[in-house]
Amino acid sequence: MLKIGYDAQAFLSPNGGLGKGLQLRNLLGRTIDKFSGFATPAPNHSGLNLIQEGASRHRVWQQVSLPSSLRRHKIDLFLAPENTAPFFLPSSVRLILVLHDTILQQGFQWRGLKSRLMDTYQRRQIPASVSRAEVILTVSEYSRSEILRLFPDANVHVIPCTIPETWFDPTPIETREDFLLMVTSSAPHKNAAGAIAGYAQYARLAGNSPAPVKIVGLSREVDSYKPLLKELGITGLVSFMPFLAEDELRTLYRTARAAIIPSFAEGFGIPLLEAMATGTPVLTSNVTSLPEVGGEAPFYFDPHKPADIGAAIATVMSDASLQLRMASLGVERARDFHPSLVSKLVDCFWREVGHV
């Protein structure tokens, strides 16, 4: 049997590495204990027995320490779960690269210099990683088509994202509070500022009774958004939530009247799946992978037009019967990504590789 290692760095984070960490757990599947996880010598929040050795700084560890560890522990095949692999991977090690999307190649620009430099570094690392990979795993047919457009000779397989079974427990719309939810980040492709501008359009359309919006994922950037909120006249309607544990986030979805996912680009869109699984009506962008994942369940809008976002919110929030229909369609669509189905794809993949 092959000895398979993987980059477990995402598991050191208290939040489990968010989407990429979640997909890594999905890909390791029910045989996770048979794999060897490698990470820097930092506190381990995963509960897994990891091999933690080498440099403490992640980029130095990835490029210098990790290749040495793979050689020392006689790893046959290495799973690189976060879009890039070490430049100097041992020649004897076969590589499976998880490339979630091609968003880095699409030119979205961070505001901070450090973030821009990191994007440039990774953008240059991806082609080398792809050319070295025996197999590339991605999360949607949209991402697969984009990878093949850039790298026509790549061997690309799709294993979609999923979320834990505890999410698949919808709450009736009738019991929910009157607020909107947006789970996002400051990454430029997430379009947070555009969504806020769209929400302001909705607030004007709603007159004296707009539903407030709660935003998860921007609490560290609150000060940078305050001028925009003041300019738009919606300061009292927008709440920025701090980091939430998974059970707290799940409860927030189950309490919201609707969720907004306004991204310019996504490889999959886990917040979309989270919302549908909890029975939360979703308003989302009509671009990239989001229509593929959402199917007929969401209310779609053009993310480049705040007026379109505002009109979509106004339509959904003023129509209880539409909310019921969207919630029902969402629950049904989410079942297509249930962990029991995705785990079968994972097991089949590892059987083909020769591990199980």
ZAGURO-963045 format. One record per residue (C-alpha): residue number from 1; residue in three letters; x, y, z. Coordinates in pm, whole numbers. Example, Ala and Ser with C-alpha at 12.3 -4.5 7.8 and 13.67 -1.06 7.14 Angstrom:
2
resi=1 resn=ala xx=1230 yy=-450 zz=780
resi=2 resn=ser xx=1367 yy=-106 zz=714
***
This chain:
356
resi=1 resn=met xx=0 yy=0 zz=0
resi=2 resn=leu xx=119 yy=350 zz=-82
resi=3 resn=lys xx=244 yy=571 zz=197
resi=4 resn=ile xx=58 yy=899 zz=152
resi=5 resn=gly xx=138 yy=1230 zz=318
resi=6 resn=tyr xx=-44 yy=1559 zz=315
resi=7 resn=asp xx=13 yy=1923 zz=412
resi=8 resn=ala xx=-181 yy=1953 zz=740
resi=9 resn=gln xx=-100 yy=2319 zz=804
resi=10 resn=ala xx=-468 yy=2418 zz=781
resi=11 resn=phe xx=-546 yy=2194 zz=1077
resi=12 resn=leu xx=-328 yy=2399 zz=1310
resi=13 resn=ser xx=-571 yy=2690 zz=1291
resi=14 resn=pro xx=-846 yy=2711 zz=1556
resi=15 resn=asn xx=-1097 yy=2753 zz=1271
resi=16 resn=gly xx=-972 yy=2441 zz=1094
resi=17 resn=gly xx=-850 yy=2631 zz=790
resi=18 resn=leu xx=-1203 yy=2732 zz=688
resi=19 resn=gly xx=-1303 yy=2616 zz=338
resi=20 resn=lys xx=-971 yy=2467 zz=232
resi=21 resn=gly xx=-932 yy=2289 zz=566
resi=22 resn=leu xx=-1285 yy=2154 zz=539
resi=23 resn=gln xx=-1222 yy=2020 zz=190
resi=24 resn=leu xx=-897 yy=1862 zz=307
resi=25 resn=arg xx=-1087 yy=1669 zz=575
resi=26 resn=asn xx=-1338 yy=1561 zz=312
resi=27 resn=leu xx=-1063 yy=1436 zz=81
resi=28 resn=leu xx=-889 yy=1240 zz=355
resi=29 resn=gly xx=-1223 yy=1082 zz=428
resi=30 resn=arg xx=-1288 yy=792 zz=658
resi=31 resn=thr xx=-929 yy=668 zz=629
resi=32 resn=ile xx=-774 yy=991 zz=759
resi=33 resn=asp xx=-574 yy=802 zz=1025
resi=34 resn=lys xx=-394 yy=606 zz=752
resi=35 resn=phe xx=-239 yy=923 zz=607
resi=36 resn=ser xx=64 yy=1109 zz=741
resi=37 resn=gly xx=-1 yy=1476 zz=806
resi=38 resn=phe xx=290 yy=1723 zz=806
resi=39 resn=ala xx=288 yy=2071 zz=963
resi=40 resn=thr xx=505 yy=2334 zz=1128
resi=41 resn=pro xx=590 yy=2294 zz=1499
resi=42 resn=ala xx=302 yy=2514 zz=1618
resi=43 resn=pro xx=4 yy=2442 zz=1849
resi=44 resn=asn xx=-213 yy=2169 zz=1697
resi=45 resn=his xx=-590 yy=2224 zz=1726
resi=46 resn=ser xx=-689 yy=1930 zz=1507
resi=47 resn=gly xx=-686 yy=1639 zz=1748
resi=48 resn=leu xx=-483 yy=1448 zz=1488
resi=49 resn=asn xx=-139 yy=1297 zz=1541
resi=50 resn=leu xx=68 yy=1508 zz=1300
resi=51 resn=ile xx=437 yy=1510 zz=1212
resi=52 resn=gln xx=546 yy=1859 zz=1317
resi=53 resn=glu xx=909 yy=1940 zz=1245
resi=54 resn=gly xx=1132 yy=2188 zz=1067
resi=55 resn=ala xx=1103 yy=2565 zz=1029
resi=56 resn=ser xx=835 yy=2758 zz=1216
resi=57 resn=arg xx=760 yy=3005 zz=934
resi=58 resn=his xx=512 yy=2848 zz=696
resi=59 resn=arg xx=664 yy=2949 zz=359
resi=60 resn=val xx=1014 yy=2843 zz=464
resi=61 resn=trp xx=871 yy=2520 zz=604
resi=62 resn=gln xx=681 yy=2448 zz=281
resi=63 resn=gln xx=979 yy=2503 zz=53
resi=64 resn=val xx=1263 yy=2364 zz=269
resi=65 resn=ser xx=1147 yy=2158 zz=566
resi=66 resn=leu xx=853 yy=1977 zz=408
resi=67 resn=pro xx=1047 yy=1822 zz=116
resi=68 resn=ser xx=1309 yy=1697 zz=362
resi=69 resn=ser xx=1038 yy=1547 zz=585
resi=70 resn=leu xx=872 yy=1370 zz=292
resi=71 resn=arg xx=1206 yy=1217 zz=198
resi=72 resn=arg xx=1290 yy=1121 zz=557
resi=73 resn=his xx=952 yy=953 zz=617
resi=74 resn=lys xx=960 yy=773 zz=279
resi=75 resn=ile xx=636 yy=922 zz=147
resi=76 resn=asp xx=527 yy=780 zz=-190
resi=77 resn=leu xx=248 yy=1025 zz=-272
resi=78 resn=phe xx=186 yy=1376 zz=-140
resi=79 resn=leu xx=-149 yy=1558 zz=-126
resi=80 resn=ala xx=-103 yy=1938 zz=-149
resi=81 resn=pro xx=-440 yy=2082 zz=-44
resi=82 resn=glu xx=-402 yy=2459 zz=-84
resi=83 resn=asn xx=-339 yy=2529 zz=-455
resi=84 resn=thr xx=42 yy=2506 zz=-440
resi=85 resn=ala xx=315 yy=2249 zz=-373
resi=86 resn=pro xx=685 yy=2287 zz=-282
resi=87 resn=phe xx=905 yy=2389 zz=-574
resi=88 resn=phe xx=1159 yy=2121 zz=-486
resi=89 resn=leu xx=942 yy=1821 zz=-412
resi=90 resn=pro xx=1154 yy=1502 zz=-413
resi=91 resn=ser xx=1149 yy=1340 zz=-757
resi=92 resn=ser xx=1040 yy=1008 zz=-606
resi=93 resn=val xx=722 yy=1161 zz=-459
resi=94 resn=arg xx=406 yy=1159 zz=-670
resi=95 resn=leu xx=195 yy=1474 zz=-634
resi=96 resn=ile xx=-180 yy=1519 zz=-606
resi=97 resn=leu xx=-257 yy=1890 zz=-614
resi=98 resn=val xx=-584 yy=2036 zz=-488
resi=99 resn=leu xx=-650 yy=2346 zz=-697
resi=100 resn=his xx=-976 yy=2491 zz=-571
resi=101 resn=asp xx=-1003 yy=2761 zz=-837
resi=102 resn=thr xx=-811 yy=2996 zz=-1066
resi=103 resn=ile xx=-911 yy=3315 zz=-883
resi=104 resn=leu xx=-547 yy=3412 zz=-827
resi=105 resn=gln xx=-500 yy=3414 zz=-1204
resi=106 resn=gln xx=-795 yy=3649 zz=-1253
resi=107 resn=gly xx=-622 yy=3966 zz=-1135
resi=108 resn=phe xx=-817 yy=4062 zz=-825
resi=109 resn=gln xx=-604 yy=4307 zz=-624
resi=110 resn=trp xx=-578 yy=4330 zz=-246
resi=111 resn=arg xx=-537 yy=4675 zz=-93
resi=112 resn=gly xx=-242 yy=4586 zz=134
resi=113 resn=leu xx=112 yy=4548 zz=-2
resi=114 resn=lys xx=179 yy=4231 zz=199
resi=115 resn=ser xx=-134 yy=4060 zz=61
resi=116 resn=arg xx=-46 yy=4165 zz=-295
resi=117 resn=leu xx=304 yy=4025 zz=-261
resi=118 resn=met xx=171 yy=3695 zz=-125
resi=119 resn=asp xx=-74 yy=3669 zz=-415
resi=120 resn=thr xx=208 yy=3731 zz=-663
resi=121 resn=tyr xx=418 yy=3459 zz=-498
resi=122 resn=gln xx=135 yy=3206 zz=-513
resi=123 resn=arg xx=34 yy=3308 zz=-865
resi=124 resn=arg xx=384 yy=3220 zz=-986
resi=125 resn=gln xx=390 yy=2899 zz=-782
resi=126 resn=ile xx=67 yy=2755 zz=-924
resi=127 resn=pro xx=191 yy=2678 zz=-1281
resi=128 resn=ala xx=495 yy=2495 zz=-1143
resi=129 resn=ser xx=271 yy=2297 zz=-908
resi=130 resn=val xx=29 yy=2206 zz=-1186
resi=131 resn=ser xx=307 yy=2090 zz=-1418
resi=132 resn=arg xx=447 yy=1867 zz=-1142
resi=133 resn=ala xx=112 yy=1713 zz=-1044
resi=134 resn=glu xx=7 yy=1364 zz=-1150
resi=135 resn=val xx=-354 yy=1447 zz=-1064
resi=136 resn=ile xx=-532 yy=1774 zz=-992
resi=137 resn=leu xx=-842 yy=1770 zz=-774
resi=138 resn=thr xx=-1087 yy=2058 zz=-789
resi=139 resn=val xx=-1430 yy=2135 zz=-646
resi=140 resn=ser xx=-1665 yy=2211 zz=-937
resi=141 resn=glu xx=-1705 yy=2162 zz=-1308
resi=142 resn=tyr xx=-1663 yy=2537 zz=-1349
resi=143 resn=ser xx=-1324 yy=2523 zz=-1178
resi=144 resn=arg xx=-1227 yy=2222 zz=-1387
resi=145 resn=ser xx=-1306 yy=2407 zz=-1710
resi=146 resn=glu xx=-1107 yy=2711 zz=-1596
resi=147 resn=ile xx=-805 yy=2499 zz=-1497
resi=148 resn=leu xx=-811 yy=2324 zz=-1834
resi=149 resn=arg xx=-840 yy=2658 zz=-2011
resi=150 resn=leu xx=-514 yy=2769 zz=-1847
resi=151 resn=phe xx=-345 yy=2427 zz=-1833
resi=152 resn=pro xx=-486 yy=2213 zz=-2118
resi=153 resn=asp xx=-271 yy=1909 zz=-2042
resi=154 resn=ala xx=-369 yy=1881 zz=-1675
resi=155 resn=asn xx=-537 yy=1565 zz=-1544
resi=156 resn=val xx=-827 yy=1722 zz=-1353
resi=157 resn=his xx=-1088 yy=1541 zz=-1140
resi=158 resn=val xx=-1385 yy=1697 zz=-960
resi=159 resn=ile xx=-1477 yy=1612 zz=-601
resi=160 resn=pro xx=-1723 yy=1876 zz=-478
resi=161 resn=cys xx=-1720 yy=2034 zz=-135
resi=162 resn=thr xx=-1949 yy=1919 zz=139
resi=163 resn=ile xx=-2018 yy=2020 zz=499
resi=164 resn=pro xx=-2079 yy=1814 zz=814
resi=165 resn=glu xx=-2409 yy=1629 zz=839
resi=166 resn=thr xx=-2514 yy=1846 zz=1134
resi=167 resn=trp xx=-2576 yy=2132 zz=888
resi=168 resn=phe xx=-2849 yy=1938 zz=708
resi=169 resn=asp xx=-3122 yy=2028 zz=957
resi=170 resn=pro xx=-3336 yy=2311 zz=814
resi=171 resn=thr xx=-3530 yy=2554 zz=1030
resi=172 resn=pro xx=-3875 yy=2673 zz=913
resi=173 resn=ile xx=-3887 yy=3024 zz=769
resi=174 resn=glu xx=-4182 yy=3110 zz=992
resi=175 resn=thr xx=-3969 yy=3085 zz=1306
resi=176 resn=arg xx=-3687 yy=3309 zz=1187
resi=177 resn=glu xx=-3587 yy=3662 zz=1279
resi=178 resn=asp xx=-3605 yy=3951 zz=1036
resi=179 resn=phe xx=-3242 yy=4000 zz=938
resi=180 resn=leu xx=-3009 yy=3923 zz=648
resi=181 resn=leu xx=-2682 yy=3733 zz=685
resi=182 resn=met xx=-2361 yy=3766 zz=486
resi=183 resn=val xx=-2066 yy=3532 zz=554
resi=184 resn=thr xx=-1767 yy=3667 zz=366
resi=185 resn=ser xx=-1410 yy=3794 zz=391
resi=186 resn=ser xx=-1205 yy=4095 zz=285
resi=187 resn=ala xx=-1066 yy=3910 zz=-20
resi=188 resn=pro xx=-1132 yy=4131 zz=-325
resi=189 resn=his xx=-1325 yy=3865 zz=-517
resi=190 resn=lys xx=-1578 yy=3840 zz=-231
resi=191 resn=asn xx=-1724 yy=4180 zz=-326
resi=192 resn=ala xx=-1809 yy=4285 zz=31
resi=193 resn=ala xx=-1816 yy=4658 zz=-49
resi=194 resn=gly xx=-2041 yy=4599 zz=-350
resi=195 resn=ala xx=-2280 yy=4395 zz=-137
resi=196 resn=ile xx=-2294 yy=4672 zz=123
resi=197 resn=ala xx=-2373 yy=4924 zz=-152
resi=198 resn=gly xx=-2642 yy=4688 zz=-279
resi=199 resn=tyr xx=-2785 yy=4652 zz=70
resi=200 resn=ala xx=-2807 yy=5033 zz=94
resi=201 resn=gln xx=-3013 yy=5033 zz=-228
resi=202 resn=tyr xx=-3246 yy=4780 zz=-67
resi=203 resn=ala xx=-3272 yy=4991 zz=251
resi=204 resn=arg xx=-3387 yy=5288 zz=44
resi=205 resn=leu xx=-3644 yy=5072 zz=-136
resi=206 resn=ala xx=-3773 yy=4933 zz=194
resi=207 resn=gly xx=-3835 yy=5278 zz=339
resi=208 resn=asn xx=-3896 yy=5278 zz=713
resi=209 resn=ser xx=-3870 yy=4901 zz=766
resi=210 resn=pro xx=-3551 yy=4754 zz=616
resi=211 resn=ala xx=-3426 yy=4429 zz=766
resi=212 resn=pro xx=-3080 yy=4479 zz=919
resi=213 resn=val xx=-2780 yy=4279 zz=793
resi=214 resn=lys xx=-2529 yy=4084 zz=1002
resi=215 resn=ile xx=-2186 yy=4035 zz=844
resi=216 resn=val xx=-1951 yy=3756 zz=954
resi=217 resn=gly xx=-1588 yy=3766 zz=847
resi=218 resn=leu xx=-1505 yy=4138 zz=841
resi=219 resn=ser xx=-1477 yy=4216 zz=1212
resi=220 resn=arg xx=-1105 yy=4297 zz=1179
resi=221 resn=glu xx=-1178 yy=4547 zz=900
resi=222 resn=val xx=-1469 yy=4731 zz=1065
resi=223 resn=asp xx=-1290 yy=5065 zz=1070
resi=224 resn=ser xx=-1222 yy=5054 zz=697
resi=225 resn=tyr xx=-1594 yy=5006 zz=625
resi=226 resn=lys xx=-1728 yy=5273 zz=863
resi=227 resn=pro xx=-1684 yy=5562 zz=614
resi=228 resn=leu xx=-1876 yy=5366 zz=349
resi=229 resn=leu xx=-2160 yy=5288 zz=591
resi=230 resn=lys xx=-2180 yy=5655 zz=692
resi=231 resn=glu xx=-2176 yy=5772 zz=330
resi=232 resn=leu xx=-2457 yy=5530 zz=244
resi=233 resn=gly xx=-2660 yy=5618 zz=554
resi=234 resn=ile xx=-2682 yy=5261 zz=686
resi=235 resn=thr xx=-2452 yy=5268 zz=989
resi=236 resn=gly xx=-2728 yy=5160 zz=1228
resi=237 resn=leu xx=-2842 yy=4874 zz=1004
resi=238 resn=val xx=-2513 yy=4684 zz=966
resi=239 resn=ser xx=-2361 yy=4466 zz=1239
resi=240 resn=phe xx=-2015 yy=4311 zz=1209
resi=241 resn=met xx=-1995 yy=3978 zz=1391
resi=242 resn=pro xx=-1672 yy=3847 zz=1549
resi=243 resn=phe xx=-1524 yy=3504 zz=1475
resi=244 resn=leu xx=-1788 yy=3237 zz=1535
resi=245 resn=ala xx=-1741 yy=2871 zz=1617
resi=246 resn=glu xx=-1912 yy=2631 zz=1377
resi=247 resn=asp xx=-2215 yy=2568 zz=1599
resi=248 resn=glu xx=-2264 yy=2944 zz=1649
resi=249 resn=leu xx=-2241 yy=3009 zz=1275
resi=250 resn=arg xx=-2486 yy=2728 zz=1203
resi=251 resn=thr xx=-2734 yy=2877 zz=1452
resi=252 resn=leu xx=-2698 yy=3218 zz=1286
resi=253 resn=tyr xx=-2786 yy=3070 zz=945
resi=254 resn=arg xx=-3088 yy=2895 zz=1097
resi=255 resn=thr xx=-3207 yy=3224 zz=1246
resi=256 resn=ala xx=-3162 yy=3449 zz=941
resi=257 resn=arg xx=-3444 yy=3532 zz=703
resi=258 resn=ala xx=-3207 yy=3511 zz=404
resi=259 resn=ala xx=-2837 yy=3497 zz=318
resi=260 resn=ile xx=-2639 yy=3701 zz=64
resi=261 resn=ile xx=-2339 yy=3561 zz=-126
resi=262 resn=pro xx=-2224 yy=3844 zz=-357
resi=263 resn=ser xx=-1889 yy=3715 zz=-487
resi=264 resn=phe xx=-1741 yy=3810 zz=-821
resi=265 resn=ala xx=-1586 yy=3463 zz=-838
resi=266 resn=glu xx=-1594 yy=3134 zz=-646
resi=267 resn=gly xx=-1449 yy=2790 zz=-704
resi=268 resn=phe xx=-1743 yy=2635 zz=-520
resi=269 resn=gly xx=-1908 yy=2858 zz=-259
resi=270 resn=ile xx=-1938 yy=2685 zz=78
resi=271 resn=pro xx=-2157 yy=2961 zz=233
resi=272 resn=leu xx=-2409 yy=2887 zz=-42
resi=273 resn=leu xx=-2421 yy=2521 zz=60
resi=274 resn=glu xx=-2438 yy=2612 zz=429
resi=275 resn=ala xx=-2735 yy=2837 zz=366
resi=276 resn=met xx=-2924 yy=2584 zz=153
resi=277 resn=ala xx=-2864 yy=2299 zz=397
resi=278 resn=thr xx=-3010 yy=2503 zz=684
resi=279 resn=gly xx=-3315 yy=2603 zz=479
resi=280 resn=thr xx=-3205 yy=2964 zz=444
resi=281 resn=pro xx=-3313 yy=3141 zz=123
resi=282 resn=val xx=-3005 yy=3251 zz=-73
resi=283 resn=leu xx=-2945 yy=3557 zz=-286
resi=284 resn=thr xx=-2625 yy=3510 zz=-484
resi=285 resn=ser xx=-2423 yy=3610 zz=-789
resi=286 resn=asn xx=-2507 yy=3472 zz=-1131
resi=287 resn=val xx=-2140 yy=3402 zz=-1215
resi=288 resn=thr xx=-1868 yy=3133 zz=-1202
resi=289 resn=ser xx=-1951 yy=2824 zz=-991
resi=290 resn=leu xx=-2244 yy=2967 zz=-796
resi=291 resn=pro xx=-2524 yy=2877 zz=-1044
resi=292 resn=glu xx=-2373 yy=2527 zz=-1077
resi=293 resn=val xx=-2389 yy=2472 zz=-701
resi=294 resn=gly xx=-2716 yy=2655 zz=-633
resi=295 resn=gly xx=-2919 yy=2526 zz=-925
resi=296 resn=glu xx=-3275 yy=2663 zz=-915
resi=297 resn=ala xx=-3276 yy=2742 zz=-544
resi=298 resn=pro xx=-3118 yy=3092 zz=-515
resi=299 resn=phe xx=-3237 yy=3430 zz=-636
resi=300 resn=tyr xx=-2956 yy=3543 zz=-867
resi=301 resn=phe xx=-2822 yy=3893 zz=-930
resi=302 resn=asp xx=-2540 yy=4065 zz=-1119
resi=303 resn=pro xx=-2265 yy=4122 zz=-857
resi=304 resn=his xx=-2123 yy=4412 zz=-1056
resi=305 resn=lys xx=-2446 yy=4614 zz=-1016
resi=306 resn=pro xx=-2538 yy=4726 zz=-662
resi=307 resn=ala xx=-2881 yy=4829 zz=-788
resi=308 resn=asp xx=-2941 yy=4472 zz=-903
resi=309 resn=ile xx=-2833 yy=4339 zz=-563
resi=310 resn=gly xx=-3065 yy=4584 zz=-387
resi=311 resn=ala xx=-3361 yy=4499 zz=-608
resi=312 resn=ala xx=-3303 yy=4126 zz=-549
resi=313 resn=ile xx=-3298 yy=4173 zz=-172
resi=314 resn=ala xx=-3614 yy=4385 zz=-186
resi=315 resn=thr xx=-3795 yy=4123 zz=-392
resi=316 resn=val xx=-3709 yy=3831 zz=-165
resi=317 resn=met xx=-3758 yy=4012 zz=166
resi=318 resn=ser xx=-4104 yy=4135 zz=67
resi=319 resn=asp xx=-4240 yy=3797 zz=-49
resi=320 resn=ala xx=-4299 yy=3530 zz=217
resi=321 resn=ser xx=-4420 yy=3272 zz=-35
resi=322 resn=leu xx=-4104 yy=3320 zz=-242
resi=323 resn=gln xx=-3893 yy=3269 zz=71
resi=324 resn=leu xx=-4073 yy=2940 zz=142
resi=325 resn=arg xx=-4018 yy=2819 zz=-214
resi=326 resn=met xx=-3649 yy=2916 zz=-213
resi=327 resn=ala xx=-3594 yy=2745 zz=123
resi=328 resn=ser xx=-3755 yy=2424 zz=0
resi=329 resn=leu xx=-3557 yy=2420 zz=-324
resi=330 resn=gly xx=-3239 yy=2493 zz=-131
resi=331 resn=val xx=-3284 yy=2202 zz=108
resi=332 resn=glu xx=-3346 yy=1972 zz=-188
resi=333 resn=arg xx=-3043 yy=2101 zz=-378
resi=334 resn=ala xx=-2814 yy=2073 zz=-75
resi=335 resn=arg xx=-2879 yy=1700 zz=-58
resi=336 resn=asp xx=-2683 yy=1662 zz=-383
resi=337 resn=phe xx=-2373 yy=1759 zz=-180
resi=338 resn=his xx=-2451 yy=1556 zz=131
resi=339 resn=pro xx=-2136 yy=1408 zz=292
resi=340 resn=ser xx=-2263 yy=1054 zz=239
resi=341 resn=leu xx=-2257 yy=1111 zz=-139
resi=342 resn=val xx=-1928 yy=1300 zz=-150
resi=343 resn=ser xx=-1757 yy=1035 zz=66
resi=344 resn=lys xx=-1836 yy=776 zz=-201
resi=345 resn=leu xx=-1653 yy=986 zz=-459
resi=346 resn=val xx=-1359 yy=1021 zz=-220
resi=347 resn=asp xx=-1343 yy=645 zz=-156
resi=348 resn=cys xx=-1360 yy=576 zz=-529
resi=349 resn=phe xx=-1075 yy=820 zz=-595
resi=350 resn=trp xx=-843 yy=663 zz=-339
resi=351 resn=arg xx=-923 yy=314 zz=-471
resi=352 resn=glu xx=-816 yy=431 zz=-816
resi=353 resn=val xx=-497 yy=577 zz=-671
resi=354 resn=gly xx=-430 yy=244 zz=-503
resi=355 resn=his xx=-452 yy=343 zz=-138
resi=356 resn=val xx=-770 yy=162 zz=-26
***
